[in-house]
């Protein structure tokens, strides 16, 4: 491969001290810009100097060991737990050990409903309804927010598959705005706290974050309550979680616990997919030749009819575009763990309380694992090239026991949305627009991306 490829936005790698000063100067706590240039080259290394010690691992074997955690030494970081608890409580996303195993066993039946064959019909209806909505924006010449558009669409899909109801547009806007408030303000990205506070310090959340979380939880409660009414008859993920019982004491989840657990489905099922799709359509708006390739593939496989589940498995370039965007902009930028005791990983001593950092962002852009790591090259993920990928160097959905159970759902959803929207619309972004990625709850643009859409003449 040569270096003559499109390079979508990414922070310029700098030495450690200038990186820290850049983040302090901007004042938005963007951890991507804190990463020093060395983080894209070393196998294991310290991220600056802090009271608690932060060690970043880029070696796939070490990462597998940390995430598998056979000895229970590396639970999820207290920083992450403190940040997410106001939103999703003590749910499966933030717990470890016996509590995690109990929750996982209770909601395993619901996971079976994530089968795409079960959910694809509702998914397709949501996408077709959204095409009709975008038709209106195209006719009126309106500018749309890519971020909000993708968030609304994926939230609607998850509502139809989890709660058997479509998402009201006003509620969708409120949820998007509240998630934005949460991501921008949550104390997980407080740089000074990260540097100067010891492990397991209290991390109080700003009032705006707590209010946003309360509103999101209220919306989730309003989606759950119809399922709790006497005689309610649903066949969806929410009803399966409600029916779950602890195998030891026979108890069900309380209403608050249901909001916790279903909040994870809602969060993981829409916010993460929305973030990567925002980047997909921004990149494709800059790559008209790539769009033509995609349209040719979609036309050859699908024709003019509806896109079926089988079609989504026959679009290798669409799939490769989605996977390459996941590589460049992994929705979960960091997977932080904390060392419960002094230990050793791959010959590296780790002190008690150290922040053990796995960063899909650096792993996916590491010089040792990828050629032209900052370039957009979907062909890496075509079937004939995948044998050349470094095993364990691509973890957009995590790894080990905590691998995202919705990975297959997200991939099919992404392929369907890309194929349907690309064959239907032209996306145009102002060439002068300065776009900067930021690590928040997900990997998002620092500012929303506005674009204009028009009906594709061939659709």
C-alpha positions as CSV (number, residue, x, y, z in Angstrom):
1,X,0.0,0.0,0.0
2,X,1.2,3.5,-0.7
3,X,0.4,6.6,1.3
4,X,-1.9,8.1,-1.3
5,X,-5.1,7.7,0.7
6,X,-7.7,9.9,2.4
7,X,-6.7,10.8,6.0
8,X,-9.9,11.7,7.9
9,X,-9.5,14.0,11.0
10,X,-7.4,12.9,13.9
11,X,-5.4,14.8,16.5
12,X,-1.8,15.5,15.5
13,X,0.4,13.3,17.6
14,X,2.7,15.4,19.8
15,X,5.2,14.8,22.6
16,X,3.7,14.3,26.1
17,X,4.1,17.8,27.5
18,X,2.8,19.7,24.4
19,X,-0.2,17.2,24.3
20,X,-1.0,18.0,27.9
21,X,-0.7,21.7,27.3
22,X,-3.0,21.4,24.2
23,X,-5.7,19.8,26.3
24,X,-5.4,22.3,29.1
25,X,-5.5,25.2,26.5
26,X,-8.6,23.9,24.8
27,X,-10.3,23.2,28.1
28,X,-12.7,20.5,26.9
29,X,-11.0,17.4,28.5
30,X,-10.5,15.6,25.2
31,X,-8.4,12.6,26.0
32,X,-7.6,11.9,22.4
33,X,-5.5,15.1,22.3
34,X,-3.8,14.0,25.5
35,X,-2.3,10.9,23.9
36,X,1.4,11.4,23.1
37,X,2.9,10.4,19.8
38,X,4.7,7.6,21.6
39,X,1.4,5.9,22.4
40,X,1.0,5.0,18.7
41,X,4.4,3.2,18.7
42,X,5.2,1.6,22.1
43,X,3.9,-1.9,23.1
44,X,3.5,-0.8,26.8
45,X,4.1,2.6,28.2
46,X,3.2,5.2,30.8
47,X,0.8,8.0,29.8
48,X,2.5,10.9,31.4
49,X,3.0,11.2,35.1
50,X,0.2,11.0,37.6
51,X,-0.4,10.2,41.3
52,X,-2.0,6.9,40.5
53,X,0.1,5.8,37.4
54,X,-1.6,5.2,34.0
55,X,-0.1,2.4,31.9
56,X,-1.3,1.9,28.3
57,X,-1.1,-1.5,26.6
58,X,-0.9,-2.0,22.9
59,X,0.2,-5.6,22.8
60,X,-2.7,-7.9,21.8
61,X,-1.6,-10.8,24.1
62,X,-1.5,-8.5,27.1
63,X,-4.8,-7.0,26.2
64,X,-6.4,-10.4,26.0
65,X,-5.1,-11.3,29.4
66,X,-6.3,-8.0,31.0
67,X,-9.8,-8.3,29.5
68,X,-10.1,-12.0,30.3
69,X,-8.8,-11.2,33.9
70,X,-8.7,-14.9,35.1
71,X,-7.6,-13.8,38.6
72,X,-10.1,-10.9,39.1
73,X,-7.3,-8.3,39.4
74,X,-8.5,-5.8,36.8
75,X,-12.1,-4.7,37.4
76,X,-13.6,-1.8,35.4
77,X,-12.0,1.5,36.4
78,X,-13.5,3.5,39.2
79,X,-13.4,6.5,36.9
80,X,-15.6,4.7,34.4
81,X,-18.0,3.4,37.1
82,X,-18.3,6.8,38.7
83,X,-19.0,8.4,35.4
84,X,-21.7,6.0,34.2
85,X,-23.4,5.1,37.5
86,X,-25.8,8.1,37.4
87,X,-27.0,7.0,34.0
88,X,-27.1,3.2,34.2
89,X,-26.6,2.4,37.9
90,X,-25.0,-0.9,38.9
91,X,-25.8,-2.5,35.6
92,X,-24.0,-5.2,33.6
93,X,-22.0,-2.6,31.8
94,X,-20.1,-1.4,34.9
95,X,-20.1,-4.4,37.3
96,X,-17.6,-7.2,37.6
97,X,-17.3,-10.5,39.5
98,X,-20.3,-12.2,41.1
99,X,-22.6,-9.3,40.5
100,X,-21.8,-9.3,36.8
101,X,-22.2,-13.1,36.5
102,X,-25.6,-12.9,38.3
103,X,-26.9,-10.2,36.0
104,X,-25.5,-11.8,32.9
105,X,-27.2,-15.1,33.8
106,X,-30.5,-13.3,34.4
107,X,-30.6,-11.4,31.1
108,X,-29.0,-14.1,28.8
109,X,-32.5,-15.0,27.5
110,X,-32.9,-11.4,26.4
111,X,-29.6,-11.6,24.6
112,X,-31.1,-14.3,22.4
113,X,-33.6,-11.8,21.1
114,X,-30.7,-9.7,19.7
115,X,-30.7,-12.3,16.9
116,X,-30.8,-10.3,13.7
117,X,-33.3,-12.6,12.1
118,X,-35.7,-11.7,14.9
119,X,-35.0,-7.9,14.8
120,X,-34.4,-7.2,11.1
121,X,-38.0,-6.5,10.1
122,X,-38.4,-3.8,12.7
123,X,-34.9,-2.5,11.8
124,X,-35.9,-2.2,8.2
125,X,-39.1,-0.4,8.9
126,X,-37.3,2.2,11.0
127,X,-34.8,2.8,8.3
128,X,-37.5,3.2,5.6
129,X,-39.4,5.6,7.8
130,X,-36.3,7.6,8.3
131,X,-35.7,7.8,4.5
132,X,-39.1,9.4,4.3
133,X,-38.1,11.9,6.9
134,X,-34.9,12.8,5.1
135,X,-36.8,13.1,1.9
136,X,-38.6,16.1,3.4
137,X,-35.2,17.7,4.4
138,X,-33.9,17.1,0.9
139,X,-37.0,18.8,-0.7
140,X,-36.7,21.8,1.6
141,X,-33.0,22.2,1.2
142,X,-32.5,22.0,5.0
143,X,-29.2,21.6,6.6
144,X,-29.2,18.6,9.0
145,X,-27.0,17.6,11.9
146,X,-25.4,14.2,11.0
147,X,-24.9,13.5,14.7
148,X,-28.5,14.0,15.6
149,X,-29.9,12.3,12.5
150,X,-27.9,9.1,13.2
151,X,-28.7,9.3,16.9
152,X,-32.5,9.6,16.1
153,X,-32.4,6.7,13.6
154,X,-30.5,4.3,15.8
155,X,-32.5,5.2,18.9
156,X,-35.7,4.5,16.9
157,X,-34.3,1.1,15.9
158,X,-33.4,0.1,19.4
159,X,-36.8,1.3,20.7
160,X,-38.6,-0.9,18.2
161,X,-36.5,-3.9,18.9
162,X,-36.2,-3.5,22.7
163,X,-39.5,-1.9,23.6
164,X,-41.8,-2.7,20.5
165,X,-42.5,1.0,19.9
166,X,-41.2,3.7,17.7
167,X,-39.5,6.7,19.2
168,X,-41.3,10.0,19.3
169,X,-39.3,12.7,17.5
170,X,-39.5,15.1,20.4
171,X,-38.3,12.4,22.8
172,X,-35.5,11.5,20.4
173,X,-34.3,15.2,20.4
174,X,-34.5,15.4,24.2
175,X,-32.5,12.1,24.6
176,X,-29.9,13.3,22.0
177,X,-29.5,16.7,23.8
178,X,-29.2,15.0,27.2
179,X,-26.7,12.5,26.0
180,X,-24.7,15.4,24.5
181,X,-24.8,17.2,27.9
182,X,-23.8,14.0,29.6
183,X,-20.8,13.3,27.3
184,X,-19.4,16.8,27.4
185,X,-19.6,17.3,31.1
186,X,-19.1,14.0,32.8
187,X,-16.2,13.9,35.3
188,X,-14.7,10.9,33.6
189,X,-12.6,13.3,31.4
190,X,-11.5,15.7,34.2
191,X,-7.8,15.9,33.3
192,X,-6.7,17.4,36.7
193,X,-8.5,14.8,38.6
194,X,-6.9,12.1,36.4
195,X,-3.4,13.5,37.2
196,X,-3.6,14.5,40.8
197,X,-6.2,12.3,42.6
198,X,-5.4,8.9,43.9
199,X,-7.2,5.8,42.9
200,X,-10.8,5.3,44.2
201,X,-11.3,9.0,44.9
202,X,-14.8,10.4,45.0
203,X,-15.7,12.0,41.6
204,X,-18.9,14.1,42.1
205,X,-20.8,14.8,38.9
206,X,-21.8,18.3,37.9
207,X,-25.5,19.1,38.4
208,X,-26.1,19.3,34.7
209,X,-24.9,15.8,34.2
210,X,-27.2,14.5,37.0
211,X,-30.2,16.3,35.6
212,X,-29.5,14.9,32.1
213,X,-29.2,11.4,33.5
214,X,-32.5,11.8,35.4
215,X,-34.3,12.9,32.2
216,X,-32.9,9.9,30.2
217,X,-33.9,7.5,33.0
218,X,-37.3,9.0,33.1
219,X,-37.8,8.4,29.3
220,X,-36.6,4.8,29.8
221,X,-39.1,4.3,32.6
222,X,-41.9,5.5,30.4
223,X,-40.9,2.9,27.8
224,X,-40.7,0.2,30.4
225,X,-44.0,0.9,32.3
226,X,-46.4,-0.4,29.6
227,X,-44.6,-3.8,29.9
228,X,-45.2,-3.9,33.6
229,X,-49.0,-3.4,33.3
230,X,-51.2,-6.5,34.2
231,X,-51.8,-8.6,31.1
232,X,-49.1,-6.9,29.1
233,X,-48.1,-9.2,26.2
234,X,-44.9,-8.3,24.4
235,X,-42.3,-10.4,22.6
236,X,-39.2,-8.1,22.9
237,X,-36.0,-7.6,24.8
238,X,-37.7,-5.6,27.5
239,X,-40.2,-8.3,28.3
240,X,-37.5,-10.9,28.4
241,X,-35.5,-8.9,31.0
242,X,-38.7,-8.3,33.0
243,X,-39.3,-12.0,33.0
244,X,-35.8,-12.8,34.2
245,X,-35.4,-14.4,37.7
246,X,-32.4,-15.0,39.9
247,X,-31.7,-18.8,39.8
248,X,-30.9,-18.8,43.6
249,X,-33.6,-16.6,45.2
250,X,-36.1,-16.4,42.3
251,X,-36.3,-12.6,42.5
252,X,-36.9,-10.4,39.5
253,X,-35.3,-7.1,38.7
254,X,-36.9,-4.1,40.5
255,X,-38.1,-1.2,38.3
256,X,-34.9,0.8,39.0
257,X,-32.8,-2.3,38.1
258,X,-34.8,-2.6,34.9
259,X,-34.0,0.9,34.0
260,X,-30.3,0.2,34.7
261,X,-30.2,-2.9,32.6
262,X,-32.3,-1.7,29.7
263,X,-30.4,1.5,29.8
264,X,-27.4,-0.5,28.8
265,X,-29.3,-1.9,25.8
266,X,-30.4,1.6,24.9
267,X,-27.0,3.2,25.4
268,X,-25.0,0.4,23.7
269,X,-27.6,-0.2,21.0
270,X,-27.9,3.4,19.8
271,X,-25.3,5.8,21.0
272,X,-22.3,3.7,19.9
273,X,-23.7,2.8,16.5
274,X,-24.8,6.5,16.0
275,X,-21.2,7.7,16.6
276,X,-19.6,5.4,14.0
277,X,-22.3,6.2,11.4
278,X,-21.8,9.9,11.9
279,X,-18.2,9.3,10.9
280,X,-19.2,7.0,8.0
281,X,-21.3,9.6,6.3
282,X,-18.9,12.5,7.0
283,X,-16.1,10.4,5.3
284,X,-18.3,9.4,2.4
285,X,-19.3,13.0,1.9
286,X,-15.6,13.7,1.3
287,X,-15.2,10.6,-1.0
288,X,-17.5,10.8,-4.0
289,X,-15.5,8.1,-5.9
290,X,-16.0,5.7,-3.0
291,X,-19.7,6.5,-2.9
292,X,-19.9,5.5,-6.6
293,X,-18.2,2.1,-5.8
294,X,-20.7,1.5,-3.0
295,X,-23.7,2.3,-5.2
296,X,-22.5,0.0,-7.9
297,X,-22.2,-2.9,-5.4
298,X,-25.6,-2.1,-3.8
299,X,-27.3,-1.9,-7.3
300,X,-25.7,-5.2,-8.4
301,X,-26.8,-7.1,-5.3
302,X,-30.1,-5.5,-4.3
303,X,-31.5,-3.7,-7.4
304,X,-34.4,-1.4,-6.7
305,X,-36.2,-3.5,-4.1
306,X,-36.0,-3.5,-0.3
307,X,-32.7,-4.6,1.3
308,X,-33.1,-8.0,2.9
309,X,-31.1,-9.6,5.7
310,X,-29.5,-11.9,3.1
311,X,-28.5,-8.8,1.1
312,X,-26.5,-7.4,4.1
313,X,-24.3,-10.5,4.0
314,X,-23.6,-9.9,0.2
315,X,-22.2,-6.4,0.4
316,X,-18.5,-6.8,1.2
317,X,-17.4,-3.2,0.3
318,X,-20.2,-1.7,2.4
319,X,-19.2,-4.0,5.3
320,X,-15.6,-3.0,4.8
321,X,-16.4,0.7,4.9
322,X,-18.3,0.2,8.2
323,X,-15.4,-1.9,9.7
324,X,-12.7,0.5,8.6
325,X,-14.7,3.4,10.2
326,X,-15.0,1.4,13.4
327,X,-11.2,1.0,13.3
328,X,-10.5,4.7,12.8
329,X,-13.3,5.8,15.2
330,X,-14.0,3.0,17.7
331,X,-17.1,4.0,19.6
332,X,-15.6,3.1,22.9
333,X,-12.3,5.0,22.8
334,X,-10.9,3.6,26.0
335,X,-11.4,0.4,28.1
336,X,-10.0,1.4,31.5
337,X,-9.3,-1.1,34.2
338,X,-7.8,-0.6,37.7
339,X,-5.3,-2.9,39.4
340,X,-6.7,-4.2,42.7
341,X,-3.2,-5.2,43.8
342,X,0.4,-5.0,42.7
343,X,0.9,-7.4,39.8
344,X,2.8,-8.0,36.6
345,X,1.6,-8.1,32.9
346,X,3.9,-9.2,30.1
347,X,7.0,-8.4,32.3
348,X,5.7,-4.9,33.3
349,X,5.2,-4.2,37.0
350,X,1.9,-2.6,37.8
351,X,1.3,-1.0,41.2
352,X,-1.9,-1.2,43.2
353,X,-4.5,1.4,42.1
354,X,-2.8,1.9,38.7
355,X,-5.0,2.8,35.8
356,X,-4.5,-0.1,33.3
357,X,-5.5,1.4,30.0
358,X,-6.6,-0.3,26.9
359,X,-7.3,2.1,24.1
360,X,-8.9,0.8,20.9
361,X,-8.0,4.2,19.5
362,X,-4.3,3.6,19.7
363,X,-4.4,-0.1,19.1
364,X,-6.3,0.5,15.9
365,X,-3.8,3.1,14.7
366,X,-0.6,1.5,16.0
367,X,2.4,1.5,13.6
368,X,3.2,-2.2,14.5
369,X,-0.3,-3.5,13.5
370,X,-1.4,-1.3,10.5
371,X,0.0,0.1,7.3
372,X,-0.9,3.8,6.9
373,X,-2.7,3.6,10.2
374,X,-4.4,7.0,10.0
375,X,-5.7,6.5,6.5
376,X,-9.2,5.3,5.4
377,X,-8.6,2.1,3.5
378,X,-11.7,-0.1,3.6
379,X,-10.0,-2.7,1.4
380,X,-8.1,-4.0,4.5
381,X,-11.4,-5.6,5.5
382,X,-12.4,-7.2,2.2
383,X,-12.5,-11.0,2.7
384,X,-9.5,-11.7,0.5
385,X,-7.3,-9.4,2.8
386,X,-8.5,-10.2,6.3
387,X,-6.0,-13.0,6.8
388,X,-3.3,-10.3,6.7
389,X,-4.7,-8.5,9.8
390,X,-2.8,-8.7,13.1
391,X,-4.9,-11.0,15.4
392,X,-6.2,-9.1,18.4
393,X,-5.4,-5.7,17.0
394,X,-9.0,-4.9,16.1
395,X,-11.4,-4.7,19.1
396,X,-14.2,-2.2,18.4
397,X,-16.6,-4.3,20.4
398,X,-14.1,-5.2,23.2
399,X,-12.7,-8.7,23.9
400,X,-12.9,-11.5,26.4
401,X,-16.0,-12.3,28.5
402,X,-17.2,-8.7,28.3
403,X,-17.3,-8.6,24.5
404,X,-20.4,-6.6,23.3
405,X,-23.2,-9.1,22.9
406,X,-24.8,-6.8,20.3
407,X,-21.8,-6.8,17.9
408,X,-23.6,-8.8,15.2
409,X,-26.7,-6.6,15.6
410,X,-24.6,-3.4,15.2
411,X,-22.8,-4.6,12.1
412,X,-26.0,-5.6,10.3
413,X,-27.7,-2.4,11.4
414,X,-24.7,-0.4,10.1
415,X,-24.6,-2.1,6.7
416,X,-28.3,-1.7,6.3
417,X,-28.3,2.0,7.1
418,X,-25.2,2.8,4.9
419,X,-26.7,0.9,2.0
420,X,-30.1,2.4,2.2
421,X,-29.0,6.0,2.7
422,X,-26.2,6.0,0.2
423,X,-28.3,4.6,-2.6
424,X,-31.0,7.2,-1.7
425,X,-29.1,10.4,-1.0
426,X,-26.1,12.6,-1.8
427,X,-24.5,14.0,1.4
428,X,-22.6,17.3,1.1
429,X,-20.4,18.8,3.9
430,X,-18.8,22.2,3.7
431,X,-15.1,21.6,2.6
432,X,-14.0,24.4,4.9
433,X,-15.6,22.7,8.0
434,X,-13.0,22.0,10.6
435,X,-13.8,18.6,12.2
436,X,-12.1,17.4,15.4
437,X,-12.7,14.0,17.0
438,X,-13.2,13.9,20.8
439,X,-13.2,11.1,23.3
440,X,-16.4,11.4,25.3
441,X,-18.7,8.5,26.2
442,X,-18.2,7.6,22.5
443,X,-15.8,8.9,19.8
444,X,-17.7,11.9,18.5
445,X,-16.9,15.0,16.6
446,X,-16.1,17.8,19.1
447,X,-18.8,19.9,17.4
448,X,-21.8,18.6,15.5
449,X,-21.4,18.1,11.7
450,X,-24.0,19.9,9.6
451,X,-24.6,18.7,6.1
452,X,-27.0,19.1,3.2
453,X,-28.7,16.2,1.5
454,X,-30.3,15.7,-1.9
455,X,-32.1,12.8,-3.5
456,X,-29.7,10.8,-5.6
457,X,-30.8,11.1,-9.2
458,X,-30.6,7.4,-9.8
459,X,-32.8,6.5,-6.8
